């Protein structure tokens, strides 16, 4: 059942419309990530949920209560910002207790709740420290505990990990997900990092120029992108131009090589050009590689990327990348060598937009 409902949400700053008729329902306890490049409208939607921005049109409903006339401090929402925004003159205990004190909670209740939150983020031993005495990751944990202490209905996270280094980001995002699942709190997470969104979300909203290009599970977003933008933004993808040979049998040509697709081509005719998408990890050039579809081309480059070696080959006018898992004995094909990439026809997606 829908717990957070956004209906026909619009937002304009003067003549510039930054969010266009956005609609979504989020279930109680769901973790939803808004993913997209800078300026796509994802943070603006988050700020409208929080009450920091007023929608130009539309409604926001939480647990059957319209939020339209409520100020930020009247909404039962916890928010964690990109900048930690901790009070420098307060120690960890008082930072976490701040919202509870403002709400007028009894001293005993405040002490018990702060202790519980510090235990949740595993920082009980740092209760007397001040923000300047903490690492970036520790400060962000305190900001999370402060947001959760008043038991909000919804937790909003605005790129909370972007200021941290890579290893801390990975561990902290896993910790955030674990805490969210433990508490069962409805969470909206804004990020431009696709790996973050794919790894911790129940569903992802891919934003593009103020609109949602696609809403789906991480697997749906990655494996079945519905638009060219989603296909190119999420993960590494080959976008291949193909010519329609026979739309009735889904037969196309890539260069001079014929391929039969599993996916319907839609309203096209023979001679039309269509865009196809293929993930680099989908195929293999290994001897005995299996697959009902094959493309042969000339290797134009090979790049070592650590866990994989990414090789590019030319097929007609298209250059197609494919990945090989790195191993000590791996010998990638040489530039100029002719190779055959085998994959299944279901790996080739038709991109309609």
Secondary structure, DSSP 8 states (H G I E B T S, - for coil): -EEEEEEEEEEEETTEEEEEEEEEEEETT-EEEEE--TTSSHHHHHHHHHTSS--SEEEEEETTEE-TT--GGGS-EEEE-SS----TTSBHHHHHHHHHHHTT--HHHHHHHHHHHHHHTT-GGGTT-BGGGS-HHHHHHHHHHHHHHT--SEEEEESTTTTS-HHHHHHHHHHHHHHHHHHT-EEEEEES-HHHHHHH-SEEEEEETTEEEEEE-HHHHHHS--SHHHHHHSS-EEEEEEEEEETTTTEEEETTEEEE-SS---S--TT-EEEEEEETTS-B-STT---SEEEEEEEEEEEE-SSEEEEEEEETTEEEEEEEE--TT-----TT-EEEEEE-GGG-EEE--
